[in-house]
Amino acid sequence: MTHLQAGLSPETLEKARLELNENPDTLHQDIQEVRDMVITRPDIGFLRTDDAFILRFLRARKFQHFEAFRLLAQYFEYRQQNLDMFKSFKATDPGIKQALKDGFPGGLANLDHYGRKILVLFAANWDQSRYTLVDILRAILLSLEAMIEDPELQVNGFVLIIDWSNFTFKQASKLTPSMLRLAIEGLQDSFPARFGGIHFVNQPWYIHALYTVIRPFLKEKTRKRIFLHGNNLNSLHQLIHPEILPSEFGGMLPPYDMGTWARTLLDHEYDDDSECNADSYNTPAKDMEKDLSPKSMKRSQSVVDPGVLKRMDKNEEENMQPLLSLD
């Protein structure tokens, strides 16, 4: 074992070897091979190329050198192409802070039975008057940056549960294709995290319709990890034990405290709202949300084609079973 693996338990070391092809004898060589590819992309500013940083990209791509480098390049390219998102990229930024305090994202105290961190989002908590969808995305990316420092999570990964209860059609109308494409590029294509499952619960018919729109833009591997449970929490419990879930998800623990993760990031500044006034909300992120134009999707202000909505049964989610299963 090298010093780069010092933070891993014996069980996780074995998992890294079996599932990720991580070999302590060739670890430094693997890292150097990825680093040597940096010169092939002079158009990108690689702000970090240290061993520990490159290692998380290798783990995210199961030590396939070229795929790890491509992810590394996309990580920095995404930040270059969306500079406004990463200005004031810190927990005390007014928009990010408000999103964090409303539980975007939340993190459960217990890991699942695979050692994965369980992230939770309660979609209806979004207060459109105080922060934007871009701010929510920034808060999620900032949180992942902090969490991925843990080598155990680099190997074991994450699970995401999104509760759509009381998420209104008006709120859903803000989930434009361009906004969703920005999120997909930032989370699926450009971040070195392993997501073992993405679970939708209590989703209304229009969220299911929305999923049909974005599905073609998801990688096959991502699609296989998305579950639409509707109101069937039993199907969720088959994959994530209720003993570690809060009561909102039919679990045995008390209701989730939305400020739990925010307090971890903000510490003593959690209760300081001096920066979060109405004037400070006039941020680049708010302007950016009006002018998103990802290259891979046409600009559109409608959430889905009206014809799709008409064909959807409004009660469909009540009988929805998981559409897909994990590998």
N, C-alpha and C positions, 0 to 999 in steps of 0.2 A: 504494500500500500504506500502511495506517495503522499506528500503533504497536501496535495490537492484533493485527496479523498478523506482527509482527516475528520471531516464533519459527518461522515456516513456511518451508520450502525452496521454491524456485521450482516444483518439481514438485507439492508439496502445495498451494501457492497455486492452481495451475491445477486441481487435483482439487477443491478447495473451491469454485471457481467453477463447474465443470461439474457436479459431483455434488450439491453442497449449496446451490447458488444464492447463494453468498456474493459480495457485491459491495462492494469497498472504498469506493466512492462513496456507498453508502447504509448503511454498517455502523452508524454512530452513530444514524441514524434508526431502523434495525431494532431496535437495543437499546432505544432510548427507547420505542418502541411497546410492547414487552414490559413495560418498567418501568411504563408508564402503566396497565397492567391490574392492577397490584398492589392498587389501591384497591377493586377489585371483590370481593376476598376478605379482608374485615376479620377473619374468623375465623382466619386463618393469620398466624403471626408470620414474616415474611420477614426473616431475619436478615442476608442479604446481597443487595444489588441493584446491586452495582458492575458496570461495563461488562464486565470480564473474566469475571466469574461468569455473567452473563446470556448472554454469547457462547457458552459451552459448551452451553447449552440450545438456543440457536438452531441450532448445528451439529448437535446430536443429532436435531433435527426438521427439518432441511433448510430452515431459515429460514422456516418457516410460523409466523407470529407467534403465533397462538392456540394451536397445538399446543406451541410452545416454552413459552408461559406456563403451559399446563396441566401440563406436565412440571415446571416450576419450582414450581408450587403443590403438586403431589403430592410432590415432594422434601421440602418442609418439613412438609407434612401427615403424611407417613409418620413423620417424626421426632417430631412432636407426639403421634401416636397410640401410639408405641412408645418412650416416654421412657426406660424401663429399659435398652433396648438402647444408648442413647447416653450413659448415665452412664459416666464413666471411659472415654470413647471415645478410647483412645490405645494405642499399640503396647506400652506397658509394663503395661497392665492384665493381670492374671494369666491369665485365660482367653484373651484375644486373643493374648498373647505365646506361650502354649503352642501354640495353633493355628498361628500364624505359623511357629514353629520346626519344626512337623511338615509344613510345606509347604502350608498353607491360607491363601492360594494360593501357588503358585510362579510364577515368570516366567522364560521362556527369554531368553538373552542376545541372540539374533538375532530380528529382525522377519521376518514372512513376506514373500512377494513383492509383497504389496499395502501393505507398510509397517505392518502391524498387529502389536500386541504379542500374544505367545502366552502365555496363562496356562495353568497345568497344575494339576490336582488329582489326588492319589492317594488315593482314597476310603478304602482300608483302613488308612491311617495314623491315622485318627481313634481317639484314646484316650479312650473314654467315661469313664474314671475321673478324667481330668484337666481336661476341658473339654467344653462342651455343643455341640450343633448350632447354637444361637444364637451361641455364641462364634465358631464357624467363619464364620457369616454376618457377624458384626461384623468379623472379621478381613478378610474379602473386601471388604466395603464400605469399611473403612479403607484398604485397599490401593488400591482404585479411586480413592478421594479423592486419594491421593498421586499416582497415575499420571495422572489426568485433568488435572493441572496442566500436563502437557506438551501444547502446542497441536497438535503433530503427531499425537498419539493422539486428540485431540478430533476431528480430521478423518478419520484412517485407521481408528481403532477397535481392536477386540480380537478375538481368537479364543480359545476355551476348549476344552481337551482334558481330559476326565475319564476316568481309568483306574479301572475297577471291579474289577480283579484282586483276588482274595482278600477282597472285601467280603462279609461274612457276612450270612445271613438275619437273624440277631439284630441286627446293626447296621442293616440295612434296615428292620427293624420300628420303629425310632425315627423314620423319615422319614414321620411322620404327615401327613395332608392339611393340617392346620392349620399345621404347621411349613413344609411346602412352599409353602403359600399366602403365608406371611410372606416367604419368600425370593423368590417371584415378584413380590410387590408391591414389595419393596425393590430388586430388580435390573432387572426388566422395566419396571415402571410408574413408578419414582420416581428413576431415576439417569440422568444425561446421558451415557451411553456408547453407542457404536455397536458392537454385536456382530455380526461378519460370519459367525461359525460357532460352533456348539457341538457338539463331537464326543465321543460315548461310545465307548470301546473296552473290549473284554473284559468287557462287561456280562453278568451272569448273567440267567437267565430272569426272576427276580423284579424286577429293575430294569426290564426291558422291560415287565413287567406294570404297574409303577409309572408308567411313562411314559404308558401308555394312560389312567391315571386323571387325571394332571395336564394332559394334552394339551388338553382343552376350556377350560382356564383360561389357555392361552397365546394370544397374539395370532397371527394368521395369518402375519404377518411373521416372528415368532419361530419358528413351526413349520417354516417353509421353511428355516431356518438350523440345524436340528437334524439330526444324522446319527447313526445307530446302526450302528457298524461291526462290532460283535462282535469276533471274532478276526481279521477281515480287514484287516490293517494296510495292505495294498496300496491299498485304497480310500481310506484316510487319506492315503497318500503321493501320491495323485493330486491332492489339495487342498492339502497342506502338504508341501513337499519334504523328503525324509529327510535331506538335507545339513544341515538346521538343527535336527533332532530328536535327543533323547537316545536311547540304546539301548533304553530301556523301550518306546518307541514304534516300534521297528524302525529307528531313525535311525542316523546315522553318528557321532554325538557320544558322549562318555562318559556314564555314568549321571548322572541329574540330582542335584545336591546340594540336598537339601530346605531347607537353611538359607540359600540364596543370597539370596532376597528379604527374609527376616527380618533378616539382617545389615544390609541396606541401611536398613531402617526403624529397627532398634534400635541400630545402630552399637555403641558400647562397652558398651551394656547387654545385648547379646545373651547373654553368659555370666553375667550377674548374675541368679541365681534366688532372691534373697532374698524377692521378693514372691510367688513361686509355690509357696507351701506349702499344706498341706491345708486349713488354716483359711481362707485367702484365697479358696479355691475356692467358698465359700458366698456367691456373688454373686447379684445380682438376675437375671442372665441364666439361672442354673440354675433359679430359681423360675419365671421367665417361661416356660421351656420346658414347664412343667407346666400352664400356664394360657393357652395361645394360643387366641384366638377371633376370627380375622379375619372381618369381616362377610360376606364373599362365599362362605364355605364352612362347612358344618355341622361341628360338633365331632365328631371321630372318633378312636379310639385304634387302629384297625386300618389297616395300610398300604394294603391294597386289599381289595376284595370277595373272599371266599374262592372264589366261583364263578369269578372271573377267573383266580385262581391255578391252579385245577384244569384249566382249559382250556389253560394254557400248556405248551408242550413244553420240558422242562428242557434239551434240547440245541439249542434254537432259535438261541441266540446264535452257535453255531459256523458257521452258514450265513447269518448276518445280513448283508445288504448295506445300504448307506446308503438309508434310506427316503425321504429328501427331498434336494433339491439347492438350492444357492444360486441366487439370482436372477442 
